[in-house]
Amino acid sequence: MQRTRYPERRRTVRLPLQIPVKVRCRLPEGETIDLQAATYVVSAHGALLLMDTPLLPGQNIRIFNEMTAESAECHVTSLREKRERRFVGITFSSPNTDFWHIVFPKAGTRQAVRSPQTGALVPPGFRQDDNNNPF
């Protein structure tokens, strides 16, 4: 049975990347605290954080990239626990496609492959026609 491949629905791909971040949030009492976290996966529109402390979906936070000292306003989109690990999904409040300093491929982009004849990178699905080879 052949599997049907559905097109990527995300705006940008997710990349597994561990970056230490600081999360600044406000407690219900009004006090501001800083929490340590690390990214688990990143995208141009947000990240999935690995944290010890739970946050609330919809909560506004500020994250600080500890590698670049940059910060960005975000809000929490999801919270889930899996095998004693807490994952917090966040999205940037305003578009910030360069916060991670990575070039993200467009959604649905397939990886290039190496040509067996030349070793050069060729687009996926590209086939060299041996009949037109002058050598």
C-alpha positions as CSV (number, residue, x, y, z in Angstrom):
1,M,0.0,0.0,0.0
2,Q,1.4,3.4,-1.0
3,R,1.4,6.1,1.6
4,T,0.0,9.5,0.6
5,R,2.3,12.4,1.5
6,Y,0.4,15.4,2.7
7,P,1.9,18.9,1.9
8,E,3.6,20.7,4.8
9,R,1.1,23.0,6.6
10,R,3.5,25.0,8.6
11,R,4.7,28.4,7.5
12,T,8.4,27.4,8.0
13,V,10.0,24.1,8.9
14,R,11.0,23.2,12.4
15,L,14.7,22.5,13.1
16,P,16.0,20.6,16.1
17,L,18.4,23.0,17.8
18,Q,19.3,23.4,21.5
19,I,19.9,27.0,22.5
20,P,20.0,28.2,26.1
21,V,17.3,30.8,26.8
22,K,16.0,32.8,29.7
23,V,12.2,33.2,30.0
24,R,10.9,36.3,31.8
25,C,7.3,36.0,32.9
26,R,5.0,37.7,35.4
27,L,3.4,35.8,38.2
28,P,-0.3,36.2,39.0
29,E,0.8,38.3,42.1
30,G,2.6,40.8,39.7
31,E,6.1,39.7,40.5
32,T,8.5,39.2,37.5
33,I,10.7,36.1,37.5
34,D,13.4,34.7,35.2
35,L,13.4,31.0,34.4
36,Q,16.1,28.9,32.7
37,A,15.1,26.9,29.6
38,A,16.5,25.5,26.4
39,T,15.0,25.3,22.9
40,Y,14.1,21.8,21.7
41,V,13.1,22.8,18.2
42,V,13.0,26.2,16.6
43,S,11.2,27.8,13.7
44,A,11.2,31.3,12.2
45,H,7.9,31.9,14.1
46,G,8.7,30.5,17.5
47,A,10.1,27.5,19.3
48,L,9.4,24.5,21.5
49,L,11.1,25.0,24.8
50,L,12.1,22.4,27.4
51,M,11.4,23.8,30.8
52,D,11.1,22.8,34.5
53,T,8.4,25.3,35.3
54,P,5.0,25.2,33.7
55,L,3.6,28.3,31.9
56,L,0.0,28.9,30.9
57,P,-1.3,28.9,27.3
58,G,-1.9,32.5,26.2
59,Q,0.6,33.8,28.8
60,N,2.8,36.7,27.5
61,I,6.6,36.2,28.1
62,R,9.9,37.6,27.0
63,I,12.6,35.2,25.9
64,F,16.3,36.0,25.9
65,N,18.7,34.2,23.6
66,E,21.7,33.6,25.8
67,M,24.0,33.1,22.8
68,T,23.3,36.5,21.3
69,A,21.8,38.5,24.2
70,E,18.8,39.4,22.0
71,S,15.2,39.3,23.4
72,A,11.8,39.0,21.9
73,E,8.2,39.2,23.1
74,C,6.3,35.9,22.8
75,H,3.2,34.2,24.0
76,V,2.7,30.6,25.1
77,T,0.7,28.5,22.6
78,S,0.9,25.0,24.1
79,L,2.0,23.0,27.1
80,R,2.5,19.3,27.3
81,E,4.4,16.8,29.4
82,K,6.0,13.6,28.1
83,R,8.1,11.2,30.1
84,E,8.8,13.7,32.9
85,R,9.8,16.4,30.4
86,R,7.8,19.7,30.1
87,F,7.5,21.2,26.6
88,V,6.3,24.7,26.1
89,G,5.3,26.0,22.7
90,I,5.9,29.7,22.1
91,T,5.3,32.0,19.1
92,F,6.8,35.5,18.6
93,S,4.3,38.2,19.2
94,S,5.5,40.1,16.1
95,P,7.3,38.5,13.1
96,N,11.0,38.0,14.0
97,T,12.4,35.7,11.4
98,D,16.0,36.3,12.3
99,F,15.9,35.8,16.1
100,W,17.7,32.4,15.8
101,H,20.1,33.6,13.1
102,I,19.3,30.7,10.9
103,V,18.1,30.5,7.3
104,F,15.0,28.4,7.3
105,P,14.0,26.6,4.1
106,K,10.4,27.1,2.9
107,A,7.8,24.6,4.1
108,G,7.6,21.6,1.9
109,T,11.1,22.0,0.5
110,R,12.8,18.7,-0.1
111,Q,16.5,18.1,0.6
112,A,18.9,18.2,-2.4
113,V,20.8,15.0,-3.3
114,R,24.3,14.3,-4.7
115,S,24.6,13.2,-8.3
116,P,26.2,9.7,-8.5
117,Q,28.1,10.8,-11.7
118,T,29.5,14.2,-10.6
119,G,29.0,14.4,-6.8
120,A,27.3,17.8,-7.3
121,L,24.1,18.7,-5.5
122,V,21.1,18.4,-7.7
123,P,17.4,19.1,-7.0
124,P,15.4,16.1,-5.7
125,G,13.8,14.1,-8.5
126,F,16.3,15.4,-11.0
127,R,17.3,12.6,-13.4
128,Q,20.3,12.8,-15.7
129,D,19.5,11.4,-19.1
130,D,22.4,9.1,-20.1
131,N,21.4,9.2,-23.7
132,N,22.4,12.8,-24.0
133,N,25.8,12.3,-22.4
134,P,28.5,13.2,-25.0
135,F,31.2,11.2,-23.2
